[in-house]
């Protein structure tokens, strides 16, 4: 007991805390006793203290292997704040000059330094290995240890070389720490670090103060985010994006809309990146927009919201990033914006990688998709993923639990699922089981002759999403387990086999539905349609005006403005030319050509009805935001073939046509005759052009129905529609 009270005394003396949190004291004692230690503790649980305090109490220098320069700087600054001696903690990484490294080495050799942070890349350098061999090393700490596992969300190949290098430098006790690890990742870490016999300290993953929500990612996502941030005035927040480009674009959009924001990603100059991080920590900026490079070990206790502009590549990544909210135990809102097409894009990026890597990546994405679409308590889902059982039926702190849920009886479907898993000898994934039940004759189903099974097509009337929901909820209920090691093959547990012998009621809740709204609102796309206008009366007035102008100018109505543009006008009430140009599908040319009459009608409507316009929620966009569109126009001016432009921009031809359609719908005139004359029959061009001259709608489906799908392709119709809109409308 004296030992424990002595530790508490040291805690108070060195860090000013009166008590340890959770397992901290037992972990520190284990390190002091010279034993290998594995620590699994959620973000905000106080992992750093588990190696910081013992480093001060033990003889020699502790080596902390850490993956990010930002993390090291933050931790070293924190340690120096607790000590009178700056030399107490140092780091060695690529950001230091040779002179700075020499100063670090002098401090270490003189015995001042108790904690040395090293990047895994720096650890592999021969000169650093030789230097570290001279030291008395108290212990090694591997921080963010999940980077070791390719099943983790932030795999770093250099981390897999840590054990051999430690052996080369000299043996000492080892402590590995991570905030996120499934049982599979935990085993992988311990095996790779040669610490299978380590004492394992595992804290609960439940962060009761965090609220989890998934919202559909619409075309208005920027507006949704601005509206949300304004509702959280004065509070700190982090927004995660998957690409550096999106970080730059979004932070600029937020800045133009009066939000105190800074960007952060690995492609920025390290000094600027470090300065932005410090500004956020010092509350000179309220919001940081970042890639996953930001946040590891960032100890800002009062982050009140974490938004995900894109769904992450894995649930581990998501859990760790959301864990940066509410670390002081106060409120932390975790809101993710989800669209299936984002995950689809991530799958495409994986193509060309080794098959095993693709399989792992796909499994992780499927888990993310399941989390986003499921109607089950999000806390229960997350904790189940990390091997922890959450017994409450309603956590009261996620969007799924906060809204009434409709349960349906799933006993029959569960029995079918369990039977089918056994029929295929527990050697297939969820997608294959669903294909059998639905009666989908895929190449895999046919090659294994699973279309001959009694259960084939036995649930053909059910929605695939419902069948996936049954499988997921059966896993949470403990009837099915997923063999992660073998790419997610489904197995029956003892409970699952018992259920088959004696089925019982099994209420299930249907998944949330996320419509791909971009399909509906994408100007000029195949199914151009619209969202609903907020002001139906104004929308109707604007449609009448468009019709009148259409007759007067002898052009189809859609040439003037598409429905989505009118709907946006009837929602945000633009009354100046600048505001009108901020409407989707309205460029400077189109605003100048047709805008005056529309603005006049909107002004009158606003005045007559005493409407308070939502101008404060208007998203101000960055001028020339899309360099891509400018470069496409320039390439077309130089008469470069469209397929060559698509190739050079890394786009599919349909994606390039989306961009060109947005350009012409906004009122910019372009000439693609040089390309049309190369790839299309002149009669076909004339026939499609004539069709649009008298058409009521610009929809591609309607054009193909009228012209005949056997005679014309969708791409041909889209190409001529571009020519028509440019010549007649612009």
N, C-alpha and C positions, 0 to 999 in steps of 0.2 A: 504493500500500500504506500510505503514511503517513496518507492520509486515513482509511483503514479503522481503523488503530490509534488515530488521533485520536478516531474515533467511539467505539471501545471504551473509551478513557480517559474520554470524556464520559459514557458509560453507567455506568461505575463511580462516577464523581464524583457524578452526579445521582441515580442509582437504586440504586447498590450492587451491581449485577450484574456478574459477570466476563465473561460471554459473551452474544451475541445468540442468539435462537432462530430456527431456520428461515430465512425470507426477511427477517427484520426489518432487518438491516443494509443490504441492497440497497434495500429500500423506503425507508428513512430517507434514504439517499444520493440516491435519485431525487427525493424531496421537497426536499431541500436544493439540488438542481440546478435547482429551479423547474419541474419537469415534472409534468403531470397524472398521477395514480397511481390505479390501481384495485386494491384489496386484497381477495382472497377467502381468508379464513383461519378455520378452525374455532374454535368457542368454546374458550377456554383457550389459544389459540395465541399470544396477546400482541399483539392488534390495537392496543390503546390506546397502547402504547409507540411505535407507528409515527408517531403525530402528537404525542405528548407530548414526546419528546426533540427532534425538529426545532423545536418551538415555543420551546424554551429556547435554541436555538442561532441562531435567525433574528431579524432585526430586526423589531420590531412585535409585534402580537397575533394569535394564530391564533384563528379563529372556528370552534368545533365545533358543528355542528347535530345535536342529539340529541333523540330522541323522548320520553323519559320523565324526569320530575322526579326520580324515585328514582335513575335512572342518573346524572344530573348530580351530585346530592349525593354519591353514592358516589365518583365520579371526582374531584370537587373536593377532597373530604376526603383521598383518596389522594395527590393532587398536593401538598396542603399538608403532609402528613406527610413528603414528600421534601424540603421546602424550609424555610428559616428564616422566610420571608416569607409570611404568610397571603394577602396580595394577589396572589400568583403566579397563582392560578386563581380564577375567579368564575363564577357562572351568572346568567342573567336569565330568569326565568319567572314564571308567575302566582302562585307561592307567596310572592314577595317583597313587602314593603311599599314604599311610595314612598321612605321614608327609606333602606331597605336598598338600593334601586336607585340612589339618589343616591350612596351610599358606593361602590358598585361602579363607577359612572361616574367618580368622583374617582380611584379607584385606577388605572383604565384610562388616564385622561388623564395621570396622573403618570408613566406608563411602568412601573408595578410589575407589571401583569398581562400574562402571556405567553399564557394560555389563557382564552378566554371561551366558556362553553357557553351555547347559545341554543336554546330550543324552536322548532320551525318556525312555530308560531302567533305567538310573540313576534317572530320575524324579519319577519313581514308587517306589523307595526305601524309606521305612518309615523314616529312619534317615534324608534323604535329604528333605522330605516333612516337617518334624518337624523343620529343620533348616530354610527352606524358609518361614515358617509361622512367623518367628521372624522379617522378613525384610519388609521394605517399598518398594513394587514393583511398579515401574513406569508403566510398561505394559508388556505383554507377546508377543513375536514374534514367530510364528511357521514357520520356514524356510523349504523349499522343501515340502510345504504343500500337494503336490500331493501324498506323501507317505501315506496319510490318506485313499485314495480311492483304492478299489480293482480293479477299472477300470483304475487306473493310471499305469504307467510303472514300479513303484518301490514300490509296496504296502508293508507297514510295519505295522503289527497288533498292535504294541505298540502305534502307532500314534492315533489309535481310542480310546485310553484311556486318551488322553490329557485333554479333557474337564472336566471329573469328577475330575481329579487330581487338575486342576486349581481351580475348585469350592472348593475343600478341602483346598488348600493353602490360597486362598483369592482372591476375584474378583479384576480385573484391566482390562483396555482396552486391546483388542487383535488385532494384525496385523498378517495376514496369507499371505505368499508370495510363489509364484511358477513361474517357467519359462514356464511350459507346462501344460495346462489343457483344455480338450475339454469342451463344455458346460455341459456335463454329469458329468465330474470329478469336475468341479467348484461347481456345485450344491451339490454334495456329500460332498465336503470339508466344505462348509458353513453350511450345515445341521448338520454334525457331530460335528463341533466346536461351534454349537449354535450361529451362527453369520449370519443368513439369512437377517438381517436388516443392515448388514455392508455396508459402502460406498465402491463400487467396482471401482477400477482403472484398466482399461484394455488397454495395449499398443498393437500396431500392432505387429503381429508375423513375419512380413516381414523383413528378414535380407538381404538387397539388395546387400551387398558385398560378400555373400557366393555363391559359384558355386557348384551345385549339379550334381552328375553323378553316374550312376549304371553301373558296368562292369560285364561281365560274369565271374564267378569264375571257372577257369579251373584248370587242374592238375598242371599248371605252376604258380599258384597264388603267391607263395613265390618269384619266379623270377620276376613276374610283380611288386610286391611291392618293391623289391630291386632296380629294374630299375627306378621306380618312385621316391624313396627316393634319389637316386643318382642324379636325375634331379633337386632335390630341395636342393642341397648342402647348408649347413649353415642355413637352416630354421628349426624351431621347428615343430614337428608333434606328433600326438597321433594316435595309432592304437588300435582299440577296438576288442577284441575277446570275445566269450561267455563263454569259459571255462578256468579255471586256467591252465590246462594242455597245452592248445594251446598257452596261454600267455608265458609259460616257453619255449616251443619248438620254437615259432617264434622269441622270443627275442634272444635265443641262435643262431638260424640260421642267424639272422641279424648281431649279434656280430661277428660271424665267417666270415661274408662277409664285415667286415671293417666298420660297421655302429655303431655310438656312441649311444647305446640303453640301457635302463633299463626296467625290468619288474615291474608290480604293480598289486597285487590282494589280496583279503581278507585272503587268506591262508598263506601269508608270515608273518614272525615275524614283529610285529608292528614297532620296531625300524628300521629295514631294509626298510620297506615300507615307513616310514616317511623320511628316508634318501634319498631314490630313488626319492620321490616327491620333496624334496628340491633340489636335484641335477638337476632335470628337470627345476625347477623354476629358478635356478641360472645358467642355460645353461651349466652345466657340461656334460649333455647328451642332444643330439639333439632330440631323439625319446623316447617316453614311450609307451610300449606295455602293455595294461591293460584290466581288466574286467570293468564292469560298476561301480565298487567300486571307480574308479578314476575319479575325475573331478568335483564332486558336489562342487560348490563354489570356484574352483581353479581359481584364478584371474590372469592368465597369458595372457596378452593382445595380444601377437604376435604369437599365434599358427597359422601356415600358412596352415596346412592341417590336416584333420581328416579322417583317413581311417577306414572302417569297414571290417575286415576280414570275419566276419559273419554278416548277417542281424540281427538286434535286434528283440526282441520279440514284440515290439510295435512301432508305428510311434512317439508316445510321447517320448519314449526312444531315438529314432533316432534323433528327432529334438533337444532334449536337448544335446545329445552328439555332434552333428555337431555344435551346438551353441557355443562350446568352441573354434571354429576357428574364427580368425579375429575379436576379441572383441575390437580391437583398431580402427575398421572401415577399416582396410587394407584388403588385399587379404585373402580369406579363402577357400581352395578347399576341398570339402566334397565328397569323393569317396567311394562307397560301392561295395563290391564284392558279387554277388548274384548267388546262385544255389538253385533251388527248393528243392533239397534233404535236405538242411540244415533246412528249415522250417518244412519239413516232420519229421525230427529227433526231433525237438522241440515239435511237436504234440505228438510223441510217448512218450516223457518224461512226458507229462501231463496225460497220461493214469494212472488210479488208483487214481487220485485226485477227489474231489467231482464234480458231474456233472455240477453244476453251475459254478465252477471255470474253468472247461474244456471249457464250452461254452464261457465264457469271454475270456479265452486265445486264443481260436480258432478265435473269432471275431477279436482280436487284430492282430493275425498272418495273417488273410485274408487282413486286411488293409495294412500290410507291404508288402505282396505279390503284391497287387494291385499297390502300389507305385512303386515297383521294375519293374514290367512288363509293366506298362502303358507307352504309347508314349505321353501322355498329358504333358504340361509344369509342371515340378516337383514342382515349387514354387506355382503354382495354386492349385495343389493337396494337398500340405502340408497345405496351408492356409485354404483351404476348410475344411480340417479335423479339424482344430481348430475353425471353425465357422466364418472364415473371407473370404470375397469375394475379389479376385484379378482380376481386370478388364482387365489388359493387355493380349493380345493374345500370345505375345512372350516376355518372360522375358529377353532373350538374355544372360542368365547366368545359363543355365543348359544344359545337353547333348541333351535332347529332342528338346529344342528350337534352339540349335546350328546346328542341322542337318536338311536337307529338309525332310518334312513329307508328306506322301501320304494320302490324305483325300478320303473317299468313302461316298456315300450318304446312310444315315442310317434311313431315314424317315420311311420306311416300317418296319424295325426291331424295331425301337423305338415304333411305334404304337402297334406292336405285344406284346412287353414287357409290356407296360402300360395296354393294354387290359387284359393280363394274370394276372397281379397283382390284378386287380379288380375282375376277374373271381374267384380267390381264396380268395376273401374278405380281401385282405391286411394282411394275417396271415402267410406269408411264407417268407423265406430268398431267396437271389439271387440264390443260388445253386439249390433250388427247382424250381424256375421260369425257369432257364436254362434247367433243366431236362425235364420239360414239353415241352418247345419249341423244344428241340432236339429229343423228343420221347424216352427218357430213361425210361424204365419201372423199376424204383427203387422200393424198398419195400414201401417207403413213398408215391411215386406217386400212386402206386396201392392201398395202404390202404385207401387213401383219394379219390380214384376213379377219380383221375385227368387225367388218361389215356383215360377217356371218354369225356374230354373237347374238344370243337371245335378247340382250339389252340394247342392241343397235336400233336407234330411232325410237326408243321407248319414251323419250321426253321431247319428241320433235315439235310439239306445240308450245314448249316453254321457251322463254327468252334466254339466250346464252348468258346474259348478265346475271339472271336469277340463279342459273346453275353454278356459276362461279361464286355467287354469294353463299349458296348452300355449302360449297366446299370450304370456303374461308371460315364460315361460322361453325362448321363441323370441326375444323382445326382448333378454333378457340375453345370449343366445348370438349376437346380432348379425344375425339373419335378418330381423327386422322392426324398423322404426323408427316412432315415434309423432309425428305432426305436431301438436305442442302448439299452434302458432299457429292451426291450424284445428280446435280442439276435440278433438284426439285421434284424427284419422283415421290409419288404419294404412297404411303403405307397405312395400314389399319393398326390402331393401337388395340390393347386388350379391351378397352372400353368400347371401341368401334365394333369389335367382333361380338362382344356381349350384346350390343345394341341390335345387331342383325338377328340374333337369336330371339330377342325380346324387344321389338320396336316400341317406342313410346312417343307421345306428342313432342314435336320439335318446332316451336315457333321460330320463324326467321323473319328478318326485316329486309325488304328490297333495297338494292343499292340506290344511291342518289343518281339522278340523270344529269349529265353535263352535255348539253348540245354544243356542237362546234359552231359557235355563232359567226365565226369569220366567214364560213361558207355562205351564210345568209346575207352578210352585209358587205362582202368584198366587191367593190365596184367592178363591174364588167365581168365578174367571174361567171362560171357556168350557170349558177342558180341565183343571179342577182335578185335579191329581194330586199326587205327592209325591216328595221326595227319599228316599234310603234312610236308614233309622235305623241308628245305630252299634251299637245293642244290640237285635238281632232278638228275643231272648227277652223283654225288657221290653216291646218294641213289641207282641208277641203278647199279653202279660198285659194291657196297657192296652186293646187292642182287645176282649178278653173282658170287661173291666170295663165298657167303653162299651156293649157289647151287652146286658149284664145291666141296666145303668141304663136303656138304651133301652126294654127290655121293661117295666121297673118304672114308668117315667114315661110310657110309651106315646107316645114320639116317635122319629122315625128316628134312627139312630146319628149321622149327620153333623150333626144339630142340636146335639148335645152338644159334640163336638170333631171337626174335620176330620182326615183322615189326616196332612197335613203338621204339624199341631199335635202329634199323638201321636208322630210321628217325631222332632220337635224335643225332646219330653220324653225320648224314649228315646236321645237323643244327649247332652243337657246335664244330665239328672238334676236337675230343680228339686225342692227339698224345703221351700221356704217360699212363702208367698203372693206375696211380692214377686218371687221368682224365677219363679214360675208365670206372673205377668203379663208377664214379659219374653219368653214364648214367643209366636211369631207366631200370630195368630188368637185369642189369649186376652186379653180385656180384664178390667177389674175386676169387672164384672157376672158374666161367665161363670166367672171364678175363684171368686167367692163362691158361685155357685149349684152348681157341680159339682166345685170344686177339691179339697175336703178328702179325698174318697175316693181321688182320683188321687195326691195327695201322700203319703197313707198307704202306698199300694202301692209308690210309687217309693222312699220311705224304707226300707221293709222290704227291697226288692230290693238297694239300695245297701249296706245293713248286712250282709245275708246273703252277698253276693258280694265284700265288702270292696273296693268300687269307689272309686277315687280320682276324684272328680268334676272335670270341666274348668272349674270355676267361674272360674279365673283367666283363661279365654279368653272368658268371657261378655261380650258387648257390652252395656254399660250404656247405655240409650238416654235421651235427654233427655225429661223430662216434658213432656207436651203438645207433642211434637215437631212434630206436624202441625197447624198453625193451619188448614190447608185443611179437615181433617175437622171441626173445631169449627165453622167457618163454614158447612159443608154442613148439619150437624145443626141449627144455628140457622135457616138458610134453610128447611129442611123444617118446623121448628116453626112458622114464619110462613106455611106453606102456599104457598110460591113454586113455580111449575111447574118440574119437573126440567130441561126443555130451557132454561128461562130461567136456572136456576142454572148449567148447563153453559156457557152463553154468557158469563155474567158472570165465570166462573172461567177462561175460555179453554180449556175442555175439550171433547172430543168426547163425545157422550152415552154411548158405551161406556166411556170413561175415567171419567166421573162414576159410572157403575154399578159400576166396579171399586172406587172409593172407598167407595161406600155399602155394597157387599158386605163390604168389609174392616171397616166399622163394625159391621154386624150380626153378622158371624162372631165378632167380638171380644166380643160380649155386650151391646151397646148397643141399646136398644129404640127404634125410630123408626116413625112412622106415615105411609105414603105413599098411604093410601086416597083422599085428596082428588085426587091426580093419577091414580091407577088408574081411578077412576070417570069421569074426564074422557076418558081415551084408550082405554079397553078395554070390551068388551062384558062385562056381569056374568056371563054364562054361561061365557065364556072364563076369567075370573078363577077362578070356582068349580072348573072342570074342572082347571086347572093346579094349584090349591091341593090338590084331592083327590089328584092324582097324587103330589105330594110327601109327602102324609100317609102313603102306603104304600110310597114308593120306597125301594130299597136304597141308592141313591146320589143325590147332589145334582148330578151332572154334567148339563150342558145338552144335550150330544149325545144322551145316553140319554133325556132327557125329550122331545126333538124326535122321536127315533125312535118313541117310544111314542105320543106325541100326534099326530104327523103334521106334517111340515115344511110341507106345503101349507096347513095350517089355522092354524099358529101361527108367529110370528117369534121369533128368538132373544131380541130385546129384550123381548117380552111375557113369555116364560118367565122371564127374569132378574128382571123387575119383580115378578112374583108370587112368585118364590123369595125375594126380599127380604121381602115381606109375610109369607110363611110362616115364615121363620127368625125374624123379629122377634116375631111373635105366639106361636109355639109354643116357640121356643128361649129367648127372652129374657124 
